[in-house]
Amino acid sequence: MNEAEVEKVIEIVLRKLGLNANRVTPEYYSIEDAAMLVSMPEAHIKHAVLSGALLASNLGSSGSPLYRISRENVMQWLNDHKVIPVPVSRHHLPKSHRPKRPGT
């Protein structure tokens, strides 16, 4: 099978699955989709939305919320939580976790 035939088969399979190979990345995500986007539990995303840490629009009602989160806000929230690992001094580690010195 040549490359054109493979692409045609992929296109047919995607169409049967209800997917579009040329689909544009969505601009807004549900809590579930945002969680999948950043590989985190839904509960973590929902907590961030409810606490105000992650901005979202409620398209539902207060009793039955329907949150939508922009891709830009998800990425900004993710970038705001970047950390730089700080090396731990071996003196702050418990003795059982300290590296052994050569010859001991």
C-alpha positions, 0 to 999 in steps of 0.5 A, a space after each residue: 500500500 502506498 502513502 496515498 492509499 494509507 491516507 485514504 484508508 485513515 480518512 475512511 476510518 476517521 469518517 466512520 468514527 465521526 472524526 475529522 482528520 482536519 479538525 481544528 483544535 477546540 478553543 473551549 473545553 469542558 472540565 473533562 476535556 481540559 483534564 484530558 488536555 493536561 493529563 490531570 484528574 477532572 477533580 483537580 481541574 474542577 477544584 481549580 475552576 471553583 476556587 477561581 484559580 482557573 478562569 472559566 465561563 458558566 454557560 449553565 445555571 448556578 444549580 446546574 453549571 456548564 463550565 467552559 474553559 478557554 485553551 488559553 486559560 488552561 495553558 496560562 494556569 498550567 504555566 503559572 504552576 511551573 516549578 523549578 526543582 531545587 536540589 536538596 542538600 544531603 544534610 536535610 535528608 534522613 540518614 537512611 536516604 543519604 548517599 553512602 560515601 565511597 569506602 564506607 
